[in-house]
Amino acid sequence: MSQTPKNQDRFKRGNGRGARPVGDLVSLLLNPVIERRAGMTMDMIQSWVEIVGETHAKHSRPEKLNWPRQASDDDPFEPATLVVACEGSHALFFQHDSSAIIERINTYFGFSAVNKLKLHQQPIAPLKGKEALQKRQVSPEKQTRLSELLNTVDDPDLRNALEKMGKGVFSEGS
C-alpha cells in the first residue's frame, strides 16, 4: 500500500470550498521546502514589511534562519541567527537598528527565536506588486468613512496598520 502526501487532499477538486487563490496553493507547496532549507515560513517573508518597517523592507529581505545544532533533545534551547540580505548602502542603518529588529522578529514569532542578525550585502530587487498597490486611489467618500471608523482606535500603530488595510480594501480597482 503506497502512502500519499499529507497535503494531497487539499489540492483535490470538489472539496466544497470553491476556487482557491493560487498563492494559497503555492504556499502549500513551498512552505515545507522553505522550512526545511531556510528554517522559516512564507508568512515571515510576506510579513517582512510589518516586522522591520517599510524603510528597512525596501532594502532587505530575510534569507535564512540558522538554528544551532543540538546533540540531543535534552540540550537547552538556543535562539537562531537570522541571515538577512541587505543592500550595502543600507547595511549600516539596518545594523544600527538591529536590536529593535530582533525584538520585533521575536514578537512576530511569539518567543525568543532570534538572538543575532547576520547581514549579507547584495542588491535587493524591489517587490513587484507593491507599486501597483500604492498607485490605487481611495475615493474621498471612502477615505472619510475609513477615518470615521478609525477614530475610536487609540493605539497609533494599530490605527496605521488598520488604515493601510482599509485603503487596500476600499481602493478603486480592487
PyMOL commands that set and color helices and strands:
alter all, ss='L'
color gray80, all
select helices_A, chain A and resi 8-11+22-38+42-46+48-52+54-58+91-96+98-109+130-135+140-150+156-170
alter helices_A, ss='H'
color red, helices_A
select strands_A, chain A and resi 60-66+80-86+114-121
alter strands_A, ss='S'
color yellow, strands_A
deselect
rebuild
show_as cartoon
